[in-house]
Amino acid sequence: MIENDWDFAALLHDLPSEALAECETFKWFDNELIKRIVQSMQIYVSESDRLLPMLAKRRNTIWFDQFTSSYAFLKWAIQLNHHTETFEEDWRGMAETSALWQYYSEQGYHVDSAYRKMTETYDALQSDQKEVLRPVKDQMERLYVNQYLNEFTTKWDMYYTNAQTFDANKLQANFFDNEVKTYLGNNRRIVVIISDGLRYEAGKELYFDLTKEKKFNGDMDWMQTELPSITSVGMASLLPHHSLQFQTDGTVLVDDMKTSGLANRETILRKNGHPKALALKSTDIDQMTKEQLREKMAGKKLVYIYHNKVDAIGDHLPTENDVFKATNESIKELNQLMHRLTNDVSISSFLVTADHGYLYTRSAISSSEKVPVNRELEAWIKNKRFILSEKEEDHYSGLSFTLSERLDNTGYITVPRGMNRFALQGGGYQYSHGGHLPQEMMVPLLRIKTDRSRNEIPEVNVSLISQTRTIANNIVWLSFLQTDPLSEQKKEKRLNLYFEDSKGRKISNEILLIADRENKASDERVFTEKFVLLNESYNPLDTHYFVMENANDEEDVVKERFKLDLV
């Protein structure tokens, strides 16, 4: 092979990485660029503005498909570093948990999202790719645990107070009264989807995936769970109720009625919510035909659908390391479920939420992060993230609070400080919930409507900014500006770019430009692409065009006239 006949490492040792990112003939260029980015991230971690554009340039190169996973991993590692640095800069001056909570809901969740995607992408790499990228993975793991989780949770502990409520209107226990009753009062059907363990940042991703389509619109908010942030409490809180009664065995009664199991929940929905109520499991819907589903939901005004993948995977030691994969699959399954209900049953309104969130780190919990538990402690329940007891526990073990008055119990809950876990036998340590951190207590609330008349979210605009319209060489570089950053109001644009003659015949390679940059500075949204004209004679008097064709809309085509005056 020609590639083996050249010592590229020696020949191109001094070639800047930005220039290397433009090269594509041999796989060596991809391997070398990845190696350089790995080295750069170990030395200069604050380089997201320089590194991300280099990764974007590789998308149209010859060997990109063989390196897609490696580039995706690096993208999320760079994003994780960027969001962690931004978070640290912003929250250090905050001295109230309410400010920290609000900031997490608006910006801070990006850190957990990037960590999840980085870890999941790394898991999917081939063994040889993992070996090359392991230094970055290990470095970002330390960054996430030590510089983000440890520091943030330590500060959270300083200011979090007993039974603190951030907004009474956004308490999970008020969900039915504040959200569901509005639909029932107007005689409108509402479908509530509850996904066990779908934490806030995953809900954000689901929301963006849904609303970037023409079919759905709506808004997203957060709700605050009770302590402990566990399934039994969360599921009961989301049901219509006058009172919640937390039992010493961890179960919760709604108006003296049991809340575990589908049948009990449907009974409560019909008694306290609406006589035409229905409770279903998402897995049961998967097994139904269109006709069966229509028959099941016919005439129903209130439908609760329970989806369980994240918690089912994370709560078991053998599978807890698959929790990020389960989160990603849950987002896809919920999206598909809502599409099906819209298409097959004409559902027009959804409320999507969760019972609780979760904490997870890929690195093992160290012995210093495992808090010993007094063997003589008389506790109702001992969990790795909380202890429930009749009496207040010694503060050396963690933070003790009285149970919320909304749970109708005079006991105490003790949570370990920060991201620590109580040292208990059985189960895993890496996935956990039940504690007082935003990752555990903040759950998503998506208010989604089907709107067939809604205009699709507009794409960003892209302009050709190169001034020349005369080409004197077979190889030409052109620059393009993404005129506005990606946002909730603007989605990415994909353009097929190429040259053609007056008869519509392509006379160059075709580039797929993906305009998806979020950078605020316009100079960081400039794309430069390489075009190679066919090696043939061109008459300078003939008409030739540069074509910018929207990959998602064949009618959206822009053509710029060029003069080909090749020597």
N, C-alpha and C positions, 0 to 999 in steps of 0.2 A: 504493500500500500504506500501511496505517495506520502501520507501522513507520517509513516514510520521512517521515511528517508530524511526527514528534516528535524533538526533540534530546535523546535519552536521555543522551548524554554530559554535557550540561550539567545536566539534571534530576537525574541520579542520581550525580553526581560524588562526593558525600560518603557514598553508601550503602556500608556496610561490605561487604567481600567475602563474609563469612559470610552476610549477608542476601541479597546478590546471587545466591549459590549456590542460594537457594530459589526464585528467579524463573525462569519458563519460557515465558511467552507468545510472546516473539519471539526470533529467532535472535541478536539483538543481545546478549542476556544471556549466551549461550554465548561469543560472540566477545569480549565485554568481560571475562568471567571468565578466559578463557584468557590474554588480554593482561595482566591483573593478576597472574596466577600467574607468567607469564614474568618480569614486572618484579620480583615479590617474590623469585623464586629468584635473580635477579641481585644483589639487595641483601642479603636475609636468607636465606642458604642453609640454615640450621638450622631449618626450619619444617615438617618432615614431619608432626608431630602436628597441625598446623593445616591444612595443605594437603590431605592425603589424605582427611579426612572431607568436605571440600568437593567433591572429585572424586566421591566415592561418592554424594553427594546428586544428582548429575546423571543417574544411571542411569535414573531414572524420569521424566525430563522429556521434553517433546514432541519436541525436536529432537536428542535424544541420539544417535540412529542416524547423523546427519550429522557428528557430532563424536567418534564412538567412538574412532577411531584417534588423534586429537589427545589425548584424555583418557588413553588407554592409554600413549602416549608420556610424558606428564607424570607419570603414576603411576610408571613405571619410572625416570624421571630423578630423581624425589623419593626413590625407594627406593635408587637408586645413591648419592645423596648421604648418605642416612641410614646405610647400611651402611658406607660409606667412613669416616664420622665415628666410628662405633662401633668399627670395626677399628683406627683410629688410636689411639683411647683405650685399647684393650685390649692392643695388642701392643707399645707403647712400653717397657713394663717388662720385656719378655721378653728374656733374654740367651742363649738356647739355641735352635738350630734345631729341636730336638725339640719344644719348647714352641710355636714358630711353626708347625711342621708339624701338630701336633695341633689347634691353634686354627684353622688353615685348614680342616681336615677337618670341624670342628664349626660354625664361624661364618664364617670369612673367605671361603669360597667364594661367599657371598651377593653379594659385590662383583662378582665376575666374571659371575655369573648375571644380576644386574641390568643390568650394562653390555651383555651380549649381547642381552637382551630390549629394552633401550632402543634400541640401534642397529638391530636388526631392525625394530622398530616404526616408527622414523623412516624407514627405507628404503621402507616401504609407504605413507607419506603422499603425498597429492597435492601438486603443486608449490607451490600457494598456502599449504597448511598447513605445508610445510617452511619457507617463508620466514618465517612468523610464529614458528615454534618453533626456528629455527636458533640464536638467541642462547643458548637453554638447552642445545641439543645441543653447541654449541662449548664452552660453559662446563663441561659435564659431561665432555666429552672431555679437557679440560685437567685436571680434577679426577682423573679415572681414571689418566691417564698420569703426571702430575707428583706428585700427593699420594698416590696409591696405589701404582702399579707402581714408579715410581722410588725412592720412599722404602723401600718394603717390600723390594724386591730388593737395594737397597744394604745393608740390614741383614742380609738373608739371606746375602749374600756374606761378611760379616764373620765369621759363625759356622759356615758350611758347611765341613766338613772332608772330607778324602780318603776316598772310598768309604764315606760315612756311611750306616749302616743304622739306621732308626728303630724297626723291630721285625722281627726275623728271621722270625717266623711270618707276616709280611705281605709278604714279598718276592715279587715277581711270579715269580721263578724257582722258588719253592716252591709255586706254585699247584696243580699237579697232585697233588703228594704230600699237601698239606694240605687240599685241597678236594675234588678229583675222586675220589680213591681211596676216600674214605668211602662214596660211593654204590656204586662197583664192588665193594667188599668185602662189602657187604650185598646184592649181586646186584640192585641197583636201577638202572634206566635213568636216565641223566643227559644233558641237553642243555646244551652250553656254547655261548654266543653271544658272539662277539668282534667288537666294532664298532670299526673302525680310526679312531682319533682321537677317540673319545667321551670327552671329558675329565670330570673328577670332578664338576664342578658340573652337567653335563648328565645324568650318571648319577643324581644326586640327584633331578633333575626326573622322570626316568623312574621311579625308585623310588616317588616320591610318587604319580605318575599310576597306577601299577599297584596299589599297596596301598590306595588309597582305594576301590577296587572290592571287591566281595564275593568275587570269584573268586580273587584272589591275596593271599598274605601272605608274610612273610619278614623279612629284615633286610639292612642294607647296611653295607659296610665299605670300607676303602681298601687298595690294594696299592701298593708302591713299585717302580718300574721300575729297570732297570739304566741306567747311562750308557754310551753315548748313548741317550737316550729316543727311539728310532726304530723303524720298523715291523719291520725284520729282526730286531732284538734282542728286541722285545716278543713277536712272534709265536713265535719259537723258545722263549722263556722259558716260554710258556704250554703248550707241548707236553710230554708225558712224556719225561723224559731223565735220564741219569746224568751227562752232561757237556755243556757248551756250549762251542763253539770259535769264537771271533770271528776272522774272516778279514780280511786287509788290504784286500780289495775291499768290505768292509761286510756281506758275507753271514755267516750263522751256521750252523754245523753242529751237529746233535744226534747225539751218539754216532757221529760221522763220516758222518752222513747229511744230505743237503741238505734245507733247510726251506722253500725258496721254492716256491710253486705248490701247488695243491690235492692233486694226486696224491702228491707227496712227503710232505705232512703226513698224509694218510690212511695211508700206509705206516708212518710213525712211530707214529701212534695205534694201529694194529693190532699192531705189533711190541712197543712199550713200554707200551701202555695196556691194550687189550682186543682179542682177535681179532675180536670183533663190533663193530668201530668204523666210523664213517662220517664223511666230511668233505664239507660242502656249502657252496655260496654261497647267500646269501639271495635273490639274483636268480634263481637256478635254481628255488628253491622257489616263487617268484612265478609261474613259468610252469607249474607242475605242477597237475594236478587233484587233488581230494581222494583219489581212488583211486590215482593215481600216487605221491602223497606217502606214503600208507599202505604201498604196496608197497615203496617205496624204504627206508623206515625199519623195516620189519617185522623183528623179531628183533634189532635193533641195541641194544646196551647203552650205547655211548659215541658221542655225536654232537657234532661240532664244526661250528658254522655261522658262516661268515665274512660280515660285513656291512661294506660300504665305501662311505660317502658323504662323511663329513667330510673325510677325508684326500684322497680323490679330487678333491674340489672345492678344498680349501685349498692343496694342493701345486702348483697350476698358476696362473701369473701372471694369465691372463685371467679366472679365476673365483675368485681368493682372497678377494675382497670379498663373495662369497656364502657364506662359511663359516658364518656365524651362521644363515643360512637353512637351510643343509645340516644344521646341528646340530639345529635344530628339527624338520626333516623326519625326521632319523634317530630322534629320540625317538618320533615317531609311528609310523614304520615298525617299530621294534623292538617297540613295544606291540602293533601289529597282528600281527606275526609270532608273538609269544607267544600271543596269543589264538587264532590259527589253529592252531598246534601243539597247543594245549590242546583245542580243539574237534574238529579233524580226526584227530589222532593220539593223543589222550588223554595227552599229556605232563604229568607232575605235578611235575617238578623241573627248575629252570633255574639255571644260573650265568651271569651276564652281566658281561662285563668289557671291557677295551680294551687295546690294545698300548701306547698312549702318549696324552698329552694334547696341548695346544698353547697357544701364545701368539698373540694377535691384537689389533691396535689398528686402528681405522678411519683414524686420522690417519697420514700417511706417516712413515716412520722418518727422522729428521733425519740430516744428515751427521755430526753429533757422536756419533750412536749407532751409526755404522758404523765398526768397528775395522779399520784397515789390516792386511793379512796380508803377512808377509815373503815376497817372491817366491822367495827362495832356500830357503825352508823345505821340507824333504823330508817330505812328509806322505802318508799313505796315502789319506786322504779329507779334503777341505775342504768344509765345510758352513757355512751362515750362522749356525748355533748351536753348532757344535763343529768341532774339528780333531783328527784321529787321526794320531798319528805314533809313530815308534820312540823318539824322544828327547823330553824335556820341553821345551816351548816357553817362551820368555822370558815372565816374568810380566807385562810391560807389555801383552801382548796379551789377557790374561785370567787365568783360574784353571786351573792344570794339575793333573791327578790321574792316578794310575796306574789303568789299567783294572781293574775288579773281578776278583778271583781266580776268580769264578764263570764268567768269560768265557774263561779259559784263554789269556790273551794278556798279554805283558809290556809292551805299549805304553802310550802316554799319551793322555789326552783333555784337550783344552784348550777351555774354554767362555768366551765373552765375559762380562764382568762385567755383573751386573744383567740388564736386558732388551735389552742391545746385541746387534747382529748383526755378524758378520764381513763386511767389504766384498768381496763376490765377484760375479762376473758371472753372469747367468742367473737365472731364477725371480723370485719375489716376495720382499719383505722383511716384509710385514705379518703374514702367517701363517708361523709357524715352530715347530719343535720339535726335540728332540735335546739340549737343555740340562738344567740342574740345578734349575730352579725347580719349586715345587709344581704350578703349572699344567701343567707338562710331565711330571713324574715321578709324580704322584699319579693313579692310575686307579681307577675305581669297581669294586667287587665286589658284585653283587647276588645274594643267595641267595633265590630265589623259589620258592614252592611253590603248587600249585593246591589249594585247599581249599574244596570246595563246601559244606561244613558250617559254614564260618567265618561268624561274624556280621559284618556290615558295620561299618566304622568309624562310630561314632555322630556325629550332627551336633551342632553347638553348640546350646544352648538360647536361645530368645528369649522375653522377657516384655514384655507391655504395662505400662509403668510410669506412664503418665498416670493421675492419680487421679480425674479427672472421669468420670462415667458419664451425665451429662446434657448434651445439646447444644442450644444456643440460637441457633445460626447455621448457615447452609448450608456454611460453610467451617470445618473443624476440623483442628487440628494435634494429632497424637498422637506420643508418644515411646516407644521400645522399647529394651530393654537386651539386648545379646548377653551372656549371663551368663558365658561363658567364652571365652578367646581361641582363635583357630584354632591348631592344633598337629598333631603327628603322630598324636595320640590323638583329635582332634576335627576334623571337616571342616565345611565351610560348610553353611549351611542357607538354602534359598530359600523364601520365604513369599509367597503371594498374599494381599493384604490388601484388604478392602472391607466396606461395610455392606450388610445385606440386611434385608428385612421378614420377617414371620412365615411367608410362603409361599415363602421362598427366592429372591425376586426381588432382584437387585442394585439398590441405590438410590444408589450412589456410583461414583466412578472406582475402578479397581483398581490397586493399587501392587504391584510386585514388589520385595520387600525381600531383598537378598542379604547375609546375615550372614557376613562373611568377614574380619573384622578380627583382626589379630594382637596388637593393643595389650594390654599387661599391665594398665594402669590402666583400671578399669571405666568411668570417665566418658568415656573415649575410645572406648568401644564402644556409645555411645548413638546411636540413629537417630531423627530427627524427620521425620515424613512428613505431607504435606498431603492432606486428603480433601475433596472437594466433593460435597455431597448433591444429588440431583436437585431441580430447582426445582418442587416440588409441595407440597401440604398434607399435614401429618403429624399424626395424632391422638396426643397425649401418652399416651393410655391403651393404644395399640397396642404390641405387642412388636416391637422391632427389635434386631438383633444386629450386633456387629462381628466379622468372621470372619478368623481367621488359619489359612490353608490351606497345608499343606506342598505345594510344587510338585512334589515327587518321590514323594509318598505321599498318595493321595487319602483314605486312611482316617485320616490324622493331621490332624484339624481341631479347632481350639479356637474357641469362640464366647463372646463377652462380651455380656451384655444391656445395652443403652443406652436411655435415655429421650430421645426427640426432642421438645423443647418449643420449637419455633421460633416466633419472634415474627412 
